[in-house]
Amino acid sequence: MLARVAAHARRHRDPKDPVDTPVLEQRPAVGEIRGIALFCHGGTVASLEPPRERALSVARIRAIEQFVHGTTGDRGIATALVRYRLAGWNGEAADAYQDVRWSLEQLREEHGRDLPIVLVGHSMGGRAALRAGGEPQVTAVCALAPWTPPGEPVMHLRDQTVTILHGRGDRWVPARLSAEFAVRARRAGARVARFTLPGGHSMVRRSHRWHTFTRDVVLAGTGLEPMRPDIATALQQPSPEGLAVPL
């Protein structure tokens, strides 16, 4: 079952009017809920238009969200996918980040303030997830090919678990950006593991590795499983060994 919060904002909107409410799509856990994974899709540098209904950036993260729910829902994991008001990050407005914060508050109001929440984001969504990594109840961040420009804040991630997976052939968001971010985040006191694999930005090549990496971080971040051995080892390794692990 797929539930939507604020879906009316998208369905009954005049195309000329601004979108002032994100859309939060939710899939419930089977039985008692034990944790939540919030998925954040990609976008573009600057745009005041709403994301297209069938945008590839949304489809890519939804495929992973569906896989995670399909393999963890019966263990108590609920999933949610935020559909942003606007397709762009838009400079200091950081619209995607604001929408992720809104989504977290919606989840707290609906499910309480004790459940662990793992943030999962791809590309611009990875940036938004990392930016929100210091929010209450967030127990881990899984950033997939994240867009992390130089100077992206890291101090708020102190003591947070951050996992990054990036394609070595990514031409859209070069892997060196997440490598530099990972180094700075570790220096700020975050627990960071960064993996690389062949392929580019779309997460199509070796898609199962992207999917299972995310699922395993969600299970560990919500406390349902220990962190899988390769990620746990990378989290403990010094720089640079734990920040450029081939997957």
QUIURRA-V405373 format. One line per field, one symbol per residue. phi: phi as a letter, one per 20 degrees, with the letter a starting at -180 (. if undefined). psi: psi as a letter, one per 40 degrees, with the letter a starting at -180 (. if undefined). burial: # if it has 9 or more other ideal C-beta (glycine too) atoms within 8 Angstrom, else .. Layout:
phi=???
psi=???
burial=???
//
This chain:
phi=.ddcdmfgfefdefgeefedcfddecdffenffcacdddceeabfbadefffgdffffffffffgfffffdcgfdoeecbcedffcfdfmlfflfffffffgfffffffednddffcdecbdlffffffffefefgmfdacdddlfecfgnggcffegmeecdccbffefeecgfffffffffffffeofecccdcbfodefmeflgfffffgfgffffffenebfffgffffffefffegedbefd
psi=hhihhfdddddfhhdeiihehihhhihiihahheihhhhhiabidhheiiiidfidddddddddddddddeedeeehiiihhhidieidfbedfddddddddddddddddeifdiihhhhihbddddddddeeeiieheihhhhfihgihehiedeeheihhhhhhhdehedghdddddddddddddeeihhhhiiiiiadefdhfdddddddddddddddeediihidddddddeiiiedeefhh.
burial=...#.#..##..#.....#..########...###########...#..##...#.#########.###..##.################...###########.###..#...###################...############...#.#..##.#########.#..#.#.##########.#.#.######.###.#.#.#.###.##########.#..##.######.#...###.#.#
//
